[in-house]
Amino acid sequence: MSVVAIDAGNHETKFYDGKRFVQFPSILGYDWRERNLKQQQGEHDYEWEYKDQKGFAGTLALYESECAESRKGDSKAHPDALLRILIALHQFTDGIEHKIVVGQPIKTHTKEEKETIKEMIVGRHEIAVNGRKKHLLITRCEVAAEGVTAGLLVPGGGTVRVIDIGSGTVNFGTLIDRRFNDKGSFTLTNGMETVRTADPVSFGRQIALKALSNGWGKNDAVYLCGGGAEALQESLRAYFINAQLIIGDPVTANVRAFYLIAGKLYGQ
């Protein structure tokens, strides 16, 4: 049995089992075809087959799918997220049985949405990737709140603010003495790949004003994570003087925090 964390993001899917970290493009193509020229396009070339559907994923979808897309939005309760998770389990784990922790934006981290995600994921799945069929049994799945959960990587107590800048959403999380604070946690349903322009100054201003209008202070301890963290760090410092990148790689912060939760839940 494996215990793993998977962040099925809109731009990249990230996998972590406590030892091995892997990420691959989240883009999917459902327009499979027999290729005449089968050249290797990248490290993560995937041809998948699941429930009578076939397609390309990862680097192969980037180059060979005519209708490739990465589904974005403020929820991961959809088949594309499931397919990303199953491809990750197929490629990077051994055995059949798995317990996992995945993520969901704060705005839709509701009981109903979490139950929908769990019902979609838990159970038996049969998937083939690059012609190799595997049976997967996911016995448990828990759903962590994106962004705010990454605050668990920050040592100590007090008030900790986290801005998780993703491709489709920006999550704002608050922890007070390592407890999640709902009042100070929310989601902006725009990200680095969904705004018309991802200009660091203008998008950073939009993010900062969203936080300030919800009670955050300019002197708060603000930690940045997600794919847009480094690009927007300087512009956000104009509004939050203590803004800094979260400890370790900001891109992997969510999946590393998910694994902390997995360890406590599943006894790793």
Solvent accessible surface area in square Angstrom, and as a share of the most:
residue,aa,sasa,rsa
1,M,128,0.57
2,S,22,0.14
3,V,7,0.04
4,V,1,0.00
5,A,0,0.00
6,I,0,0.00
7,D,11,0.06
8,A,7,0.05
9,G,11,0.11
10,N,13,0.07
11,H,105,0.47
12,E,36,0.16
13,T,0,0.00
14,K,20,0.08
15,F,1,0.00
16,Y,46,0.18
17,D,44,0.23
18,G,30,0.28
19,K,196,0.83
20,R,118,0.43
21,F,74,0.31
22,V,18,0.10
23,Q,58,0.26
24,F,3,0.01
25,P,27,0.17
26,S,0,0.00
27,I,32,0.16
28,L,6,0.03
29,G,0,0.00
30,Y,91,0.35
31,D,42,0.22
32,W,81,0.28
33,R,94,0.34
34,E,110,0.49
35,R,31,0.11
36,N,149,0.76
37,L,151,0.75
38,K,130,0.55
39,Q,130,0.58
40,Q,124,0.55
41,Q,51,0.23
42,G,21,0.20
43,E,150,0.67
44,H,21,0.09
45,D,19,0.10
46,Y,5,0.02
47,E,43,0.19
48,W,5,0.02
49,E,78,0.35
50,Y,21,0.08
51,K,152,0.65
52,D,147,0.76
53,Q,96,0.43
54,K,80,0.34
55,G,0,0.00
56,F,0,0.00
57,A,1,0.01
58,G,0,0.00
59,T,22,0.13
60,L,3,0.01
61,A,0,0.00
62,L,97,0.48
63,Y,141,0.54
64,E,30,0.13
65,S,16,0.10
66,E,151,0.68
67,C,100,0.60
68,A,27,0.21
69,E,110,0.49
70,S,13,0.08
71,R,122,0.44
72,K,61,0.26
73,G,31,0.30
74,D,38,0.20
75,S,26,0.17
76,K,14,0.06
77,A,29,0.23
78,H,10,0.05
79,P,86,0.54
80,D,19,0.10
81,A,2,0.01
82,L,14,0.07
83,L,5,0.02
84,R,1,0.00
85,I,4,0.02
86,L,0,0.00
87,I,0,0.00
88,A,0,0.00
89,L,0,0.00
90,H,1,0.00
91,Q,53,0.23
92,F,19,0.08
93,T,13,0.07
94,D,131,0.68
95,G,50,0.48
96,I,97,0.49
97,E,66,0.30
98,H,0,0.00
99,K,44,0.19
100,I,0,0.00
101,V,0,0.00
102,V,5,0.03
103,G,4,0.04
104,Q,0,0.00
105,P,1,0.01
106,I,23,0.11
107,K,114,0.48
108,T,21,0.12
109,H,55,0.25
110,T,57,0.33
111,K,150,0.63
112,E,122,0.54
113,E,50,0.23
114,K,52,0.22
115,E,74,0.33
116,T,65,0.38
117,I,2,0.01
118,K,47,0.20
119,E,134,0.60
120,M,42,0.19
121,I,0,0.00
122,V,63,0.36
123,G,24,0.23
124,R,191,0.70
125,H,18,0.08
126,E,82,0.37
127,I,1,0.00
128,A,16,0.12
129,V,1,0.01
130,N,85,0.43
131,G,78,0.75
132,R,128,0.47
133,K,124,0.53
134,K,30,0.13
135,H,104,0.47
136,L,1,0.01
137,L,39,0.19
138,I,0,0.00
139,T,48,0.28
140,R,96,0.35
141,C,4,0.02
142,E,44,0.20
143,V,13,0.07
144,A,8,0.06
145,A,9,0.07
146,E,11,0.05
147,G,0,0.00
148,V,5,0.03
149,T,0,0.00
150,A,0,0.00
151,G,2,0.02
152,L,31,0.16
153,L,32,0.16
154,V,7,0.04
155,P,99,0.62
156,G,50,0.48
157,G,49,0.48
158,G,37,0.35
159,T,61,0.35
160,V,13,0.07
161,R,28,0.10
162,V,0,0.00
163,I,0,0.00
164,D,9,0.05
165,I,0,0.00
166,G,22,0.21
167,S,13,0.09
168,G,4,0.04
169,T,8,0.05
170,V,0,0.00
171,N,2,0.01
172,F,0,0.00
173,G,0,0.00
174,T,1,0.00
175,L,3,0.01
176,I,77,0.39
177,D,90,0.47
178,R,106,0.39
179,R,189,0.69
180,F,108,0.45
181,N,36,0.18
182,D,123,0.64
183,K,175,0.74
184,G,4,0.03
185,S,16,0.10
186,F,27,0.11
187,T,10,0.06
188,L,22,0.11
189,T,69,0.40
190,N,44,0.23
191,G,0,0.00
192,M,47,0.21
193,E,85,0.38
194,T,57,0.33
195,V,26,0.15
196,R,250,0.91
197,T,84,0.49
198,A,38,0.29
199,D,63,0.32
200,P,59,0.37
201,V,106,0.61
202,S,55,0.36
203,F,5,0.02
204,G,0,0.00
205,R,132,0.48
206,Q,75,0.33
207,I,0,0.00
208,A,0,0.00
209,L,73,0.36
210,K,66,0.28
211,A,0,0.00
212,L,62,0.31
213,S,91,0.59
214,N,65,0.33
215,G,60,0.58
216,W,8,0.03
217,G,28,0.27
218,K,128,0.54
219,N,91,0.47
220,D,33,0.17
221,A,39,0.30
222,V,0,0.00
223,Y,30,0.12
224,L,0,0.00
225,C,0,0.00
226,G,9,0.08
227,G,62,0.60
228,G,1,0.01
229,A,0,0.00
230,E,117,0.53
231,A,57,0.44
232,L,0,0.00
233,Q,29,0.13
234,E,120,0.54
235,S,17,0.11
236,L,0,0.00
237,R,97,0.36
238,A,84,0.65
239,Y,60,0.23
240,F,0,0.00
241,I,111,0.57
242,N,65,0.33
243,A,1,0.01
244,Q,77,0.34
245,L,53,0.26
246,I,4,0.02
247,I,90,0.46
248,G,51,0.49
249,D,69,0.36
250,P,10,0.07
251,V,44,0.25
252,T,8,0.05
253,A,0,0.00
254,N,11,0.06
255,V,0,0.00
256,R,57,0.21
257,A,0,0.00
258,F,0,0.00
259,Y,38,0.14
260,L,80,0.40
261,I,35,0.18
262,A,0,0.00
263,G,14,0.13
264,K,168,0.71
265,L,75,0.37
266,Y,23,0.09
267,G,66,0.64
268,Q,127,0.56
